Amino acid sequence: MNTSMHRAPHGRLPGLARFALLGLLLALAACDKADERSAGEKVDSAIARTQQAATEAAARTEALAREAGAKVKASEPAMQQGLDKIKEAARETGAAVSAGVSDATITASVSAGLAKDPALSATRIDVDTQGGTVTLRGPAPSTEAKARAETIARAVNGVSKVDNQLEVRAM
């Protein structure tokens, strides 16, 4: 194989290689002329761009924080309403529990008062209390005993009404 065809004489480049080298040199020269700043100036420019980006990011963050704060502030009335509803529900639940305890206390007190009466202690009188209203059910040995049972129930603290459903039966 003859290699002399592909080689240029000593110290000379073939035409295509010379053309490529010339293009490369021109491109490098153009790049250098487009940005004639020193390395220090380039670093300073990069630092300035970084600081500008940081300032813009901080401004966006502050704007988002203000927007979030405004949304929280706008939701405060709804949160307060929810809190008020929770407080009211707690009060109602507490009142219901208190009423239940009071009703149970009233029932126990009425039953204890009936057990102390000699004519009524021998009978099975059912005492039920709801909201301070006492209902008496069962037999009573006489009309007087029925009236006395109602009087005993009315005397208990917390009783607002007595529904006397006792039936007079001879025993």
C-alpha positions in Angstrom: 0.0 0.0 0.0 1.3 3.3 -1.0 1.1 5.8 1.9 2.8 8.6 0.1 -0.5 9.8 -1.3 -2.0 10.6 2.0 0.9 12.4 3.5 1.9 15.9 2.8 5.5 16.8 2.3 7.4 17.4 5.5 6.1 20.5 7.4 3.0 20.9 5.2 -0.7 19.9 6.1 -3.1 18.6 3.4 -5.7 21.2 2.2 -8.7 19.9 4.2 -6.7 19.8 7.5 -5.5 23.3 6.9 -9.0 24.5 6.3 -10.3 22.8 9.5 -7.4 24.3 11.5 -8.1 27.7 10.1 -11.8 27.4 11.1 -10.9 26.3 14.6 -8.5 29.3 15.0 -11.2 31.7 13.8 -13.8 30.2 16.2 -11.5 30.5 19.1 -10.7 34.1 18.2 -14.4 34.9 17.9 -15.1 33.4 21.3 -12.4 35.3 22.9 -13.5 38.6 21.3 -17.2 38.1 22.4 -16.3 38.1 26.1 -13.2 40.1 26.7 -13.6 40.2 30.5 -11.0 38.9 32.8 -11.5 35.8 34.9 -12.1 37.9 38.0 -14.7 39.9 36.2 -16.4 36.7 35.1 -16.4 35.4 38.7 -17.8 38.8 39.9 -20.5 38.5 37.3 -21.4 35.0 38.4 -21.6 36.1 42.0 -23.8 39.0 41.1 -26.2 36.7 39.2 -26.3 34.3 42.2 -27.1 37.1 44.6 -29.8 38.4 42.3 -31.3 34.9 42.1 -31.2 34.6 45.9 -32.9 38.0 46.3 -35.6 37.0 43.9 -36.1 33.7 45.7 -36.3 35.5 49.0 -38.9 37.9 47.6 -41.0 35.0 46.3 -40.7 33.3 49.6 -41.8 36.4 51.5 -44.8 36.8 49.1 -45.8 33.2 49.6 -45.5 33.6 53.4 -47.7 36.7 53.4 -50.2 34.9 51.2 -50.3 31.9 53.6 -50.6 34.3 56.6 -53.6 36.0 54.9 -55.2 32.7 54.3 -54.8 31.6 57.9 -56.2 35.0 59.1 -59.1 34.6 56.7 -59.8 31.2 58.1 -59.8 32.4 61.8 -63.6 33.1 61.9 -64.4 29.7 60.6 -62.0 28.1 63.1 -63.6 30.2 65.9 -67.0 29.1 64.8 -65.9 25.5 64.9 -64.3 26.0 68.4 -67.6 27.7 69.6 -69.5 24.7 68.3 -67.2 22.3 70.1 -67.5 24.3 73.3 -71.3 24.3 73.0 -71.4 20.5 72.4 -69.2 20.0 75.5 -71.5 22.1 77.6 -74.6 20.2 76.3 -72.8 16.9 77.0 -71.9 18.1 80.4 -75.4 19.2 81.1 -76.8 15.9 79.9 -74.4 14.0 82.2 -75.2 16.3 85.1 -78.9 15.8 84.4 -78.4 12.1 84.3 -76.6 12.1 87.6 -79.2 14.5 89.1 -82.0 12.3 87.9 -80.4 9.2 89.4 -79.9 11.0 92.6 -83.5 12.1 92.7 -84.7 8.6 92.0 -82.5 7.2 94.8 -83.7 9.9 97.2 -87.4 9.3 96.4 -87.0 5.5 96.8 -85.3 6.0 100.1 -88.1 8.3 101.3 -90.7 5.8 100.3 -88.9 3.0 102.0 -89.0 4.9 105.3 -92.9 5.1 105.2 -94.3 2.0 106.9 -97.3 1.7 104.6 -95.3 2.2 101.4 -92.2 0.2 102.2 -94.0 -3.1 101.9 -95.1 -2.3 98.3 -93.1 -2.3 95.1 -93.3 1.2 93.8 -91.3 1.9 90.6 -89.6 5.3 90.7 -88.4 6.8 87.4 -87.0 10.3 86.9 -86.3 12.2 83.7 -85.3 15.9 83.6 -86.5 16.3 87.2 -90.0 14.8 86.6 -90.6 11.8 88.9 -93.0 9.1 87.7 -94.4 6.7 90.4 -95.9 3.4 89.2 -97.1 0.4 91.0 -99.6 -0.4 93.8 -100.6 1.7 96.8 -102.4 0.2 99.8 -104.7 3.3 100.1 -105.6 6.7 98.7 -103.8 8.3 101.7 -100.7 6.2 101.0 -100.8 7.2 97.3 -101.0 10.9 98.3 -98.2 10.5 100.9 -96.0 8.9 98.2 -96.5 12.0 96.0 -95.7 14.3 98.9 -92.5 12.4 99.7 -91.5 12.6 96.0 -92.2 16.4 95.9 -90.1 17.0 99.0 -86.9 15.7 97.3 -84.5 18.5 96.1 -84.5 18.8 92.3 -88.0 17.4 91.6 -89.9 19.7 89.3 -93.0 17.6 88.8 -94.5 14.3 90.0 -96.6 12.0 87.8 -98.4 9.8 90.3 -99.5 6.7 88.5 -99.9 4.6 91.6 -103.0 2.3 91.6 -104.8 1.9 94.9 -105.2 -1.8 95.6 -106.3 -3.5 98.8 -103.5 -5.6 100.1 
